[in-house]
């Protein structure tokens, strides 16, 4: 990997920095205004693991393969209850298949 150095005028850098700070402030204001709205309805990783009776690693797999939709806010993952409900039958089926294979062996 090659590192490049880019030179820009101080005035341009300060303008970029000002725009970025303005953007960050607007985002922070939006998060404070709307961040708590209905957040009590959302589930976190622990909630979902308990509800579905799965491990955190299995939950990670469900996210990675697109089975379970999620949102991330400040490095914390949240799930809509209706999305978790949608995959409940799938998780139950996989659990039954695993138990069947275990009993068959």
Secondary structure, 3 states (H helix, E strand, C coil): CCCCCCCCCHHHHHHHHHHHHHHHHHHHHHHHHHCCCCHHHEEEHHHHHHHHCCCHHHHHHHHHCCCCCCEEECCEEEEEHHHHHHHHHHHHHHHHHHHHHHHHC
